[in-house]
Each structure stands twice: as structure tokens, then as C-alpha cells.
């Protein structure tokens, strides 16, 4: 999981989306899901993200994620 910054953040905001994070996974592990529950990092509770955009990069796929304030699993 990485932060969103620069052009991605600006482009998302222009479309009314609050970009929250980016996840990179193997493309073969992605089945088109639109919801991602993440329980890593500093939080002990899972956070629910919506996939608003994907980008295929060779064998990996980048998932661009947004969440609503206070939205958790």
C-alpha cells in the first residue's frame, strides 16, 4: 500500500474522488473486485476501500483506492 500524490490526486479530485491509496498486486490474483478490505499498517481494524481505477503493468496491476471518511469494514 502506498500513498497517492501528484497528478493522480489532482485527476481524482477533478472527478469528485478522494484518492486514498494505491495497492500493487499480481494481475493473476485480481478478479475485478471493486471493494478491498485492508487490515495492515498501523490500524488494528480493517479499512474498506473502493477501487476507482486500475492500471495493468506487465504482471502486476495497480489498484487505485478511495475511502469515505470513517468508512470501515
Phi, psi and omega in degrees: 000130178229165179282161175255138178204173174066223185300322181299316180296315180297314180297319179297314181298323178296336179260013177076022182248136173263102180292133183246320186196170175228134176241140178243123179227167176293135183302324181292343179270354183258126182247024178086014180301147179251353178237137177230124174260122184239126181237026177263187178078208186280336183282143176269349179254147177292142176247136181262126179244154171254134177278116180257347179198148175232156177217119180275125180231091183059248183268356182246160174233135177265128178254121178263127195239148173227156174217152175273146180304127179082359182280121177225167180296000000 
